Amino acid sequence: MEREFLVATGRLVASLDALETALREESLGDAEVLDLRLVAEEVLTNVTKYGHGDGREHAVRLRLSLAATVVRLEFSDDGRPFDPLAAAPPDLEAEMEERAIGGLGIHLIRSLVDGAEYNRVGDLNILILTKHLGTLRDVT
């Protein structure tokens, strides 16, 4: 199964709802559906907040592919070049007041998926995330 969504950065909820519906139609378990929705929400929110910096609405293409045991989410946007996978992991041992701002969302995404790949192709950021079905993660 393959579906594609054109996500307007100003209307994330409707697109996340459509993604969740598509995943549920494929009979994924509740925990897997919610993990994937959370991953998509984090990626799309980051693109909305930091991708352009002009306050205008932009589009992100989200391609959902589902094979027998793997879900693949491919996000592409024309925002600033940014490789989220190159970011240093947050210091989770530091006290909250001492911890550097940022990085927790990327850490969450990486903890909920089994594979991640970033490429800059022309003017596009392309982030591909894969999750093997039946491999729920403990994010604590």
DSSP file (Angstrom, degrees, kcal/mol; ACC not computed):
  #  RESIDUE AA STRUCTURE BP1 BP2  ACC     N-H-->O    O-->H-N    N-H-->O    O-->H-N    TCO  KAPPA ALPHA  PHI   PSI    X-CA   Y-CA   Z-CA
    1    1 A M              0   0    0      0, 0.0    65,-2.8     0, 0.0     2,-0.4   0.000 360.0 360.0 360.0 138.1    0.0    0.0    0.0
    2    2 A E  E     +A   65   0A   0     63,-0.2     2,-0.3     2,-0.0    63,-0.2  -0.993 360.0 173.0-140.1 133.3    1.2    3.5   -0.8
    3    3 A R  E     -A   64   0A   0     61,-2.7    61,-3.2    -2,-0.4     2,-0.4  -0.973  14.8-152.5-135.6 150.8   -0.5    6.8   -0.1
    4    4 A E  E     -A   63   0A   0     -2,-0.3     2,-0.4    59,-0.2    59,-0.2  -0.983   7.2-168.0-128.0 138.3    0.7   10.4   -0.5
    5    5 A F  E     -A   62   0A   0     57,-3.1    57,-3.0    -2,-0.4     2,-0.7  -0.974  15.4-148.9-123.8 136.1   -0.4   13.4    1.5
    6    6 A L  E     -A   61   0A   0     -2,-0.4     2,-0.6    55,-0.2    55,-0.2  -0.925  25.7-157.5-102.7 109.3    0.3   17.0    0.7
    7    7 A V  E     -A   60   0A   0     53,-3.4    53,-2.4    -2,-0.7     2,-0.5  -0.780   9.0-147.6 -98.1 120.6    0.4   18.6    4.1
    8    8 A A  E >   -A   59   0A   0     -2,-0.6     3,-2.4     3,-0.3    51,-0.2  -0.749  17.0-136.1 -82.2 128.3   -0.2   22.3    4.5
    9    9 A T  T 3  S+     0   0    0     49,-3.2     3,-0.4    -2,-0.5    -1,-0.1   0.744 103.8  55.0 -61.4 -22.2    2.0   23.6    7.4
   10   10 A G  T 3  S+     0   0    0     48,-0.3    -1,-0.3     1,-0.2     3,-0.1   0.523 110.6  45.5 -85.9  -4.5   -0.9   25.6    8.7
   11   11 A R    <>  +     0   0    0     -3,-2.4     4,-1.0     1,-0.1    -3,-0.3  -0.442  63.8 143.0-136.2  61.4   -3.3   22.6    8.8
   12   12 A L  H  >  +     0   0    0     -3,-0.4     4,-2.7     1,-0.2     5,-0.2   0.876  64.0  63.3 -71.3 -38.5   -1.4   19.8   10.4
   13   13 A V  H  > S+     0   0    0      1,-0.2     4,-2.6     2,-0.2     5,-0.2   0.903 101.9  49.5 -59.1 -45.3   -4.2   18.2   12.4
   14   14 A A  H  > S+     0   0    0      1,-0.2     4,-2.0     2,-0.2    -1,-0.2   0.897 113.6  47.0 -61.6 -39.8   -6.3   17.2    9.4
   15   15 A S  H  X S+     0   0    0     -4,-1.0     4,-2.4     2,-0.2    -1,-0.2   0.891 111.7  50.0 -69.6 -39.2   -3.3   15.6    7.7
   16   16 A L  H  X S+     0   0    0     -4,-2.7     4,-2.6     2,-0.2    -2,-0.2   0.887 110.1  51.2 -65.5 -37.9   -2.3   13.7   10.9
   17   17 A D  H  X S+     0   0    0     -4,-2.6     4,-2.4    -5,-0.2    -2,-0.2   0.907 109.9  49.7 -63.4 -41.4   -5.9   12.5   11.2
   18   18 A A  H  X S+     0   0    0     -4,-2.0     4,-2.3     2,-0.2    -2,-0.2   0.895 111.2  49.4 -65.1 -40.1   -5.8   11.3    7.5
   19   19 A L  H  X S+     0   0    0     -4,-2.4     4,-2.3     2,-0.2    -2,-0.2   0.938 111.1  49.3 -62.3 -46.8   -2.5    9.5    8.2
   20   20 A E  H  X S+     0   0    0     -4,-2.6     4,-2.5     1,-0.2    -2,-0.2   0.910 110.5  50.6 -60.2 -42.6   -3.9    7.9   11.3
   21   21 A T  H  X S+     0   0    0     -4,-2.4     4,-2.3     1,-0.2    -1,-0.2   0.921 109.7  50.6 -60.8 -44.3   -7.0    6.7    9.4
   22   22 A A  H  X S+     0   0    0     -4,-2.3     4,-0.8     1,-0.2    -1,-0.2   0.902 111.6  48.0 -61.4 -41.4   -4.8    5.2    6.6
   23   23 A L  H ><>S+     0   0    0     -4,-2.3     5,-1.5     1,-0.2     3,-0.7   0.904 111.8  49.1 -66.7 -41.2   -2.7    3.3    9.2
   24   24 A R  H ><5S+     0   0    0     -4,-2.5     3,-1.9     1,-0.2    -1,-0.2   0.860 103.7  60.2 -67.1 -34.2   -5.8    2.0   10.9
   25   25 A E  H 3<5S+     0   0    0     -4,-2.3    -1,-0.2     1,-0.3    -2,-0.2   0.759 101.6  55.2 -62.8 -23.7   -7.3    0.9    7.6
   26   26 A E  T <<5S-     0   0    0     -4,-0.8    -1,-0.3    -3,-0.7    -2,-0.2   0.281 118.8-114.8 -92.4   9.7   -4.3   -1.3    7.2
   27   27 A S  T < 5 +     0   0    0     -3,-1.9    -3,-0.2     1,-0.2     2,-0.1   0.789  54.9 164.5  63.9  32.7   -5.1   -2.9   10.6
   28   28 A L      < -     0   0    0     -5,-1.5    -1,-0.2     1,-0.1    -2,-0.0  -0.489  44.5 -97.4 -72.5 152.8   -2.0   -1.7   12.4
   29   29 A G     >  -     0   0    0     -2,-0.1     4,-2.6     1,-0.1     5,-0.2  -0.281  30.9-110.3 -68.4 157.1   -2.1   -2.0   16.2
   30   30 A D  H  > S+     0   0    0      1,-0.2     4,-2.7     2,-0.2     5,-0.2   0.902 117.3  50.9 -55.3 -45.6   -3.1    1.0   18.3
   31   31 A A  H  > S+     0   0    0      1,-0.2     4,-2.4     2,-0.2    -1,-0.2   0.906 111.7  47.3 -63.6 -41.1    0.4    1.5   19.7
   32   32 A E  H  > S+     0   0    0      2,-0.2     4,-2.4     1,-0.2    -1,-0.2   0.913 112.3  50.0 -66.5 -41.8    2.0    1.4   16.3
   33   33 A V  H  X S+     0   0    0     -4,-2.6     4,-2.4     1,-0.2    -2,-0.2   0.934 113.1  45.8 -60.9 -46.4   -0.5    3.8   14.9
   34   34 A L  H  X S+     0   0    0     -4,-2.7     4,-2.4    -5,-0.2    -2,-0.2   0.876 111.1  52.7 -67.9 -37.3    0.0    6.3   17.7
   35   35 A D  H  X S+     0   0    0     -4,-2.4     4,-2.3    -5,-0.2    -1,-0.2   0.943 112.7  44.8 -59.4 -47.5    3.9    5.9   17.5
   36   36 A L  H  X S+     0   0    0     -4,-2.4     4,-2.5     2,-0.2    -2,-0.2   0.863 112.0  51.3 -69.1 -36.4    3.8    6.7   13.8
   37   37 A R  H  X S+     0   0    0     -4,-2.4     4,-2.8    -5,-0.2    -1,-0.2   0.926 110.9  49.1 -64.0 -43.2    1.3    9.6   14.3
   38   38 A L  H  X S+     0   0    0     -4,-2.4     4,-2.3     2,-0.2    -2,-0.2   0.906 110.9  49.9 -63.0 -42.1    3.6   11.1   17.0
   39   39 A V  H  X S+     0   0    0     -4,-2.3     4,-2.4     2,-0.2    -2,-0.2   0.945 113.3  45.9 -59.9 -49.6    6.7   10.7   14.7
   40   40 A A  H  X S+     0   0    0     -4,-2.5     4,-2.8     1,-0.2     5,-0.3   0.901 111.5  52.5 -62.2 -41.3    4.8   12.5   11.8
   41   41 A E  H  X S+     0   0    0     -4,-2.8     4,-2.4     1,-0.2    -1,-0.2   0.910 110.0  48.1 -61.6 -42.3    3.6   15.2   14.1
   42   42 A E  H  X S+     0   0    0     -4,-2.3     4,-2.1     2,-0.2    -2,-0.2   0.931 114.2  45.6 -65.4 -45.9    7.1   15.9   15.4
   43   43 A V  H  X S+     0   0    0     -4,-2.4     4,-2.2     1,-0.2    -2,-0.2   0.947 116.1  45.4 -62.3 -48.6    8.6   16.0   11.9
   44   44 A L  H  X S+     0   0    0     -4,-2.8     4,-2.3     1,-0.2    -1,-0.2   0.866 111.7  52.0 -67.0 -36.2    5.8   18.2   10.5
   45   45 A T  H  X S+     0   0    0     -4,-2.4     4,-2.6    -5,-0.3    -1,-0.2   0.911 109.4  50.3 -64.9 -41.7    5.9   20.6   13.5
   46   46 A N  H  X>S+     0   0    0     -4,-2.1     4,-2.8     2,-0.2     5,-0.5   0.907 110.8  48.5 -63.6 -41.8    9.6   21.0   13.2
   47   47 A V  H  X5S+     0   0    0     -4,-2.2     4,-1.9     3,-0.2     5,-0.4   0.922 112.9  49.3 -63.1 -42.6    9.3   21.8    9.5
   48   48 A T  H  <5S+     0   0    0     -4,-2.3     5,-0.3    -5,-0.2     4,-0.3   0.919 118.6  37.8 -61.7 -45.1    6.5   24.3   10.3
   49   49 A K  H  <5S+     0   0    0     -4,-2.6    -2,-0.2    -5,-0.1    -1,-0.2   0.883 135.5  13.4 -75.6 -39.6    8.5   26.0   13.0
   50   50 A Y  H  <5S+     0   0    0     -4,-2.8    -3,-0.2    -5,-0.2    30,-0.2   0.557 100.6  85.7-119.8 -11.2   12.0   26.1   11.6
   51   51 A G  S  <<S+     0   0    0     -4,-1.9    29,-3.4    -5,-0.5    -3,-0.1   0.819 110.0   3.7 -69.7 -32.9   11.9   25.2    7.9
   52   52 A H  S    S-     0   0    0     -5,-0.4    -1,-0.1    -4,-0.3    -2,-0.1   0.725  70.4-151.5-125.1 -40.0   11.2   28.6    6.3
   53   53 A G        +     0   0    0     -5,-0.3    -4,-0.1     3,-0.1    -3,-0.1   0.614  69.6 101.3  75.3  11.9   11.2   31.3    8.9
   54   54 A D  S    S-     0   0    0      2,-0.2     3,-0.1     0, 0.0    -1,-0.1   0.462  84.8-126.1-107.9  -1.6    8.8   33.5    7.0
   55   55 A G        +     0   0    0      1,-0.2     2,-0.1    -7,-0.2    -7,-0.0   0.445  69.3 122.9  75.0  -1.5    5.6   32.7    8.8
   56   56 A R  S    S-     0   0    0      1,-0.1     2,-0.3   -47,-0.0    -1,-0.2  -0.463  70.7 -94.8 -89.5 164.6    3.8   31.7    5.6
   57   57 A E        +     0   0    0     -2,-0.1     2,-0.3    -3,-0.1    -1,-0.1  -0.598  46.6 177.4 -78.7 138.3    2.1   28.4    4.9
   58   58 A H        -     0   0    0     -2,-0.3   -49,-3.2   -51,-0.0     2,-0.4  -0.801  24.0-113.0-131.5 173.7    4.2   25.9    3.0
   59   59 A A  E     -A    8   0A   0     -2,-0.3    19,-0.5   -51,-0.2     2,-0.4  -0.888  17.5-166.9-116.0 144.1    3.7   22.3    1.9
   60   60 A V  E     -AB   7  77A   0    -53,-2.4   -53,-3.4    -2,-0.4     2,-0.6  -0.997  18.0-139.2-124.0 130.9    5.3   19.1    3.0
   61   61 A R  E     -AB   6  76A   0     15,-2.7    15,-2.2    -2,-0.4     2,-0.5  -0.811  18.6-169.8 -91.7 126.8    4.9   15.9    0.9
   62   62 A L  E     -AB   5  75A   0    -57,-3.0   -57,-3.1    -2,-0.6     2,-0.6  -0.968   1.9-167.9-119.3 117.4    4.4   12.8    3.1
   63   63 A R  E     -AB   4  74A   0     11,-2.7    11,-2.5    -2,-0.5     2,-0.5  -0.927   4.0-162.0-107.7 123.3    4.5    9.5    1.4
   64   64 A L  E     -AB   3  73A   0    -61,-3.2   -61,-2.7    -2,-0.6     2,-0.4  -0.907  10.3-180.0-104.6 124.9    3.3    6.5    3.4
   65   65 A S  E     -AB   2  72A   0      7,-2.6     7,-3.1    -2,-0.5     2,-0.5  -0.988   6.4-169.4-125.8 136.9    4.4    3.0    2.2
   66   66 A L  E     + B   0  71A   0    -65,-2.8     5,-0.2    -2,-0.4     2,-0.2  -0.967   7.6 175.0-130.1 116.7    3.4   -0.2    3.9
   67   67 A A        -     0   0    0      3,-2.8     5,-0.0    -2,-0.5    -2,-0.0  -0.373  56.7 -73.0-101.6-171.5    4.9   -3.5    3.0
   68   68 A A  S    S+     0   0    0      1,-0.2     3,-0.0    -2,-0.2    -2,-0.0   0.879 125.6   1.5 -54.1 -44.2    4.3   -6.8    4.8
   69   69 A T  S    S+     0   0    0      1,-0.1    64,-3.0    63,-0.0     2,-0.4   0.295 119.8  72.6-130.3   9.5    6.3   -5.9    7.9
   70   70 A V  E     - C   0 132A   0     62,-0.3    -3,-2.8     2,-0.0     2,-0.4  -0.989  52.7-159.3-135.2 134.6    7.6   -2.4    7.4
   71   71 A V  E     -BC  66 131A   0     60,-2.9    60,-2.5    -2,-0.4     2,-0.5  -0.925  15.1-164.2-105.7 135.9    6.0    1.1    7.4
   72   72 A R  E     -BC  65 130A   0     -7,-3.1    -7,-2.6    -2,-0.4     2,-0.5  -0.985   6.7-169.0-124.8 126.3    8.0    3.8    5.6
   73   73 A L  E     -BC  64 129A   0     56,-3.0    56,-2.9    -2,-0.5     2,-0.5  -0.971   5.5-170.9-113.1 122.7    7.3    7.5    6.0
   74   74 A E  E     -BC  63 128A   0    -11,-2.5   -11,-2.7    -2,-0.5     2,-0.4  -0.961   1.7-170.4-118.1 118.7    9.0    9.8    3.6
   75   75 A F  E     -BC  62 127A   0     52,-3.0    52,-2.5    -2,-0.5     2,-0.4  -0.892   4.9-179.6-106.6 133.3    8.9   13.5    4.2
   76   76 A S  E     +BC  61 126A   0    -15,-2.2   -15,-2.7    -2,-0.4     2,-0.3  -0.997   8.1 161.0-135.1 134.9   10.0   16.1    1.6
   77   77 A D  E     -BC  60 125A   0     48,-1.7    48,-3.0    -2,-0.4   -17,-0.1  -0.966  41.1-131.1-146.4 159.7   10.0   19.8    2.0
   78   78 A D        +     0   0    0    -19,-0.5    46,-0.1    -2,-0.3   -18,-0.1  -0.009  66.6 121.1-103.1  28.7   11.7   22.8    0.3
   79   79 A G  S    S-     0   0    0      1,-0.2   -27,-0.2    46,-0.1   -28,-0.1  -0.017  76.2 -50.3 -76.8-172.8   12.7   24.5    3.6
   80   80 A R  S    S-     0   0    0    -29,-3.4    -1,-0.2   -30,-0.2     2,-0.2  -0.245  73.2 -90.1 -55.2 146.3   16.2   25.4    4.7
   81   81 A P        +     0   0    0      0, 0.0     2,-0.3     0, 0.0    -1,-0.1  -0.443  62.3 161.2 -58.9 127.5   18.7   22.5    4.4
   82   82 A F        -     0   0    0     -2,-0.2     3,-0.1    -3,-0.1    -3,-0.1  -0.878  30.5-161.6-156.2 120.1   18.6   20.6    7.7
   83   83 A D    >   -     0   0    0     -2,-0.3     3,-1.4     1,-0.1     4,-0.4  -0.864   6.6-172.8-100.3 100.0   19.8   17.1    8.6
   84   84 A P  G >  S+     0   0    0      0, 0.0     3,-0.8     0, 0.0    -1,-0.1   0.749  82.0  63.5 -65.8 -21.4   18.0   16.2   11.8
   85   85 A L  G 3  S+     0   0    0      1,-0.2    -2,-0.0    -3,-0.1    31,-0.0   0.662  93.8  61.4 -77.9 -14.8   20.0   13.0   12.1
   86   86 A A  G <  S+     0   0    0     -3,-1.4    -1,-0.2     2,-0.1     2,-0.1   0.579  79.7 110.3 -85.2 -10.1   23.3   15.0   12.4
   87   87 A A  S <  S-     0   0    0     -3,-0.8    16,-0.0    -4,-0.4     0, 0.0  -0.393  77.8-110.3 -67.8 140.3   22.1   16.7   15.6
   88   88 A A        -     0   0    0      1,-0.1    -1,-0.1    -2,-0.1     3,-0.1  -0.418  39.4-102.3 -66.5 143.8   23.9   15.6   18.8
   89   89 A P        -     0   0    0      0, 0.0    -1,-0.1     0, 0.0    15,-0.1  -0.371  42.7-102.9 -66.2 148.3   21.8   13.5   21.1
   90   90 A P        -     0   0    0      0, 0.0     2,-1.3     0, 0.0     3,-0.1  -0.351  29.3-111.2 -70.2 153.2   20.4   15.5   24.1
   91   91 A D    >   +     0   0    0      1,-0.2     3,-0.8     9,-0.1     9,-0.0  -0.716  37.0 179.4 -84.0  95.2   22.1   15.0   27.5
   92   92 A L  T 3  S+     0   0    0     -2,-1.3    -1,-0.2     1,-0.2     4,-0.1   0.617  75.6  61.3 -75.8 -11.9   19.2   13.2   29.3
   93   93 A E  T 3  S+     0   0    0     -3,-0.1    -1,-0.2     2,-0.1     3,-0.1   0.691  84.5  96.6 -85.4 -20.2   21.2   13.0   32.5
   94   94 A A  S <  S-     0   0    0     -3,-0.8     5,-0.1     1,-0.1     2,-0.0  -0.332  87.9 -98.1 -70.4 150.9   21.6   16.7   32.9
   95   95 A E    >>  -     0   0    0      1,-0.1     4,-1.3     3,-0.1     3,-1.2  -0.362  37.0-110.9 -62.9 149.6   19.2   18.6   35.2
   96   96 A M  T 34 S+     0   0    0      1,-0.3     3,-0.5     2,-0.2    -1,-0.1   0.869 118.4  51.8 -53.1 -42.5   16.3   20.2   33.3
   97   97 A E  T 34 S+     0   0    0      1,-0.2    -1,-0.3     3,-0.0    -2,-0.0   0.769 113.9  44.3 -67.8 -25.1   17.7   23.7   34.0
   98   98 A E  T <4 S+     0   0    0     -3,-1.2    -1,-0.2     2,-0.1    -2,-0.2   0.581  88.8 106.9 -95.3 -12.5   21.1   22.8   32.7
   99   99 A R  S  < S-     0   0    0     -4,-1.3     3,-0.1    -3,-0.5     2,-0.1  -0.448  76.0-112.8 -73.7 137.6   20.0   20.9   29.6
  100  100 A A        -     0   0    0     -2,-0.2     2,-0.2     1,-0.1    -9,-0.1  -0.379  37.7-104.1 -64.7 145.4   20.6   22.6   26.2
  101  101 A I  S    S+     0   0    0      2,-0.1    -1,-0.1    -2,-0.1     2,-0.0  -0.499  81.9  22.2 -72.7 139.5   17.4   23.6   24.4
  102  102 A G  S    S+     0   0    0     -2,-0.2    -2,-0.0    -3,-0.1     0, 0.0  -0.059  73.3  84.8  96.2 164.7   16.4   21.4   21.5
  103  103 A G     >  +     0   0    0    -13,-0.1     4,-2.0   -14,-0.0     5,-0.1   0.167  63.3 101.2  93.4 -17.4   17.0   17.9   20.4
  104  104 A L  H  > S+     0   0    0      2,-0.2     4,-2.6     1,-0.2     5,-0.2   0.891  81.0  52.1 -69.6 -37.3   14.4   16.1   22.4
  105  105 A G  H  > S+     0   0    0      2,-0.2     4,-2.6     1,-0.2    -1,-0.2   0.920 110.9  46.7 -64.0 -43.4   12.0   15.8   19.5
  106  106 A I  H  > S+     0   0    0      2,-0.2     4,-2.6     1,-0.2    -1,-0.2   0.894 111.7  52.2 -64.8 -39.5   14.6   14.2   17.2
  107  107 A H  H  X S+     0   0    0     -4,-2.0     4,-1.8     2,-0.2    -2,-0.2   0.923 110.0  49.1 -60.9 -43.9   15.6   11.9   20.1
  108  108 A L  H  X S+     0   0    0     -4,-2.6     4,-1.1     2,-0.2    -2,-0.2   0.936 110.6  50.3 -61.2 -47.2   11.9   10.9   20.4
  109  109 A I  H >X S+     0   0    0     -4,-2.6     3,-1.1     1,-0.2     4,-0.9   0.944 110.9  48.5 -56.8 -49.4   11.6   10.2   16.7
  110  110 A R  H 3< S+     0   0    0     -4,-2.6     3,-0.3     1,-0.3    -1,-0.2   0.815 108.8  54.2 -63.7 -29.4   14.7    8.1   16.6
  111  111 A S  H 3< S+     0   0    0     -4,-1.8    -1,-0.3     1,-0.2    -2,-0.2   0.702 110.0  47.5 -76.9 -17.7   13.5    6.1   19.6
  112  112 A L  H << S+     0   0    0     -4,-1.1     2,-0.3    -3,-1.1    -1,-0.2   0.529 108.2  57.7-101.2  -7.9   10.2    5.3   17.9
  113  113 A V     <  -     0   0    0     -4,-0.9    18,-0.2    -3,-0.3     3,-0.1  -0.787  65.6-143.5-120.1 165.8   11.5    4.2   14.5
  114  114 A D  S    S+     0   0    0     16,-2.7     2,-0.3    -2,-0.3    17,-0.2   0.635  84.1  24.1-100.6 -18.5   13.9    1.5   13.4
  115  115 A G  E     -D  130   0A   0     15,-1.8    15,-2.4     2,-0.0     2,-0.3  -0.999  58.3-177.2-149.3 147.3   15.6    3.3   10.6
  116  116 A A  E     +D  129   0A   0     -2,-0.3     2,-0.3    13,-0.2    13,-0.2  -0.994   4.0 175.0-147.3 138.4   16.2    6.9    9.6
  117  117 A E  E     -D  128   0A   0     11,-2.1    11,-3.0    -2,-0.3     2,-0.4  -0.996   8.5-164.8-145.5 136.8   17.9    8.5    6.5
  118  118 A Y  E     +D  127   0A   0     -2,-0.3     2,-0.3     9,-0.2     9,-0.2  -0.967  11.4 169.7-123.8 141.0   18.3   12.1    5.4
  119  119 A N  E     -D  126   0A   0      7,-2.3     7,-2.6    -2,-0.4     2,-0.6  -0.992  27.6-141.6-143.5 146.8   19.3   13.4    2.0
  120  120 A R  E     -D  125   0A   0     -2,-0.3     2,-0.6     5,-0.2     5,-0.2  -0.961  24.2-177.8-105.2 117.0   19.3   16.9    0.4
  121  121 A V  E >   -D  124   0A   0      3,-2.2     3,-2.1    -2,-0.6     2,-0.3  -0.938  59.3 -54.0-120.4 107.1   18.2   16.5   -3.2
  122  122 A G  T 3  S-     0   0    0     -2,-0.6     0, 0.0     1,-0.3     0, 0.0  -0.491 123.6 -17.2  62.4-121.9   18.2   19.8   -5.1
  123  123 A D  T 3  S+     0   0    0     -2,-0.3     2,-0.4    -3,-0.1    -1,-0.3   0.229 119.7  97.8 -96.4  12.7   16.1   22.2   -3.1
  124  124 A L  E <   - D   0 121A   0     -3,-2.1    -3,-2.2   -46,-0.1     2,-0.5  -0.852  61.1-147.3-112.6 137.6   14.4   19.4   -1.0
  125  125 A N  E     -CD  77 120A   0    -48,-3.0   -48,-1.7    -2,-0.4     2,-0.5  -0.850  23.0-166.4 -86.1 130.9   15.0   18.0    2.4
  126  126 A I  E     -CD  76 119A   0     -7,-2.6    -7,-2.3    -2,-0.5     2,-0.5  -0.972   8.9-178.5-126.7 118.9   14.1   14.3    2.3
  127  127 A L  E     -CD  75 118A   0    -52,-2.5   -52,-3.0    -2,-0.5     2,-0.5  -0.970   5.3-168.2-117.7 122.8   13.7   12.4    5.5
  128  128 A I  E     -CD  74 117A   0    -11,-3.0   -11,-2.1    -2,-0.5     2,-0.4  -0.953   5.3-176.8-115.6 124.1   12.9    8.7    5.4
  129  129 A L  E     -CD  73 116A   0    -56,-2.9   -56,-3.0    -2,-0.5     2,-0.4  -0.964   4.0-167.0-120.9 135.1   11.8    6.9    8.5
  130  130 A T  E     -CD  72 115A   0    -15,-2.4   -16,-2.7    -2,-0.4   -15,-1.8  -0.945   5.7-170.6-124.6 145.9   11.1    3.2    8.7
  131  131 A K  E     -C   71   0A   0    -60,-2.5   -60,-2.9    -2,-0.4     2,-0.5  -0.994  18.9-138.0-134.6 126.9    9.4    1.1   11.4
  132  132 A H  E >   -C   70   0A   0     -2,-0.4     3,-1.4   -62,-0.2   -62,-0.3  -0.712  32.9-114.1 -81.9 129.5    9.3   -2.6   11.5
  133  133 A L  T 3  S+     0   0    0    -64,-3.0    -1,-0.1    -2,-0.5  -105,-0.0  -0.387 100.1  28.7 -66.5 138.6    5.8   -3.8   12.6
  134  134 A G  T 3  S+     0   0    0     -2,-0.1    -1,-0.3  -105,-0.0     2,-0.2   0.571  91.2 106.7  88.3  10.1    5.8   -5.5   15.9
  135  135 A T    <   +     0   0    0     -3,-1.4    -3,-0.2     2,-0.0     2,-0.1  -0.473  46.3 176.3-119.2  60.4    8.8   -3.6   17.3
  136  136 A L        -     0   0    0     -2,-0.2     2,-0.3     1,-0.1   -24,-0.1  -0.389  19.8-140.5 -64.8 141.0    7.3   -1.2   19.8
  137  137 A R        -     0   0    0    -25,-0.1     2,-0.6    -2,-0.1    -1,-0.1  -0.765   7.5-132.5-107.3 149.1    9.9    0.8   21.6
  138  138 A D        -     0   0    0     -2,-0.3    -2,-0.0     1,-0.1   -26,-0.0  -0.911  18.3-169.2 -96.4 117.1   10.1    1.9   25.2
  139  139 A V              0   0    0     -2,-0.6    -1,-0.1     1,-0.2   -28,-0.1   0.312 360.0 360.0 -93.1   9.2   10.9    5.6   25.2
  140  140 A T              0   0    0      0, 0.0    -1,-0.2     0, 0.0    -2,-0.0   0.484 360.0 360.0 -82.8 360.0   11.6    5.9   28.9
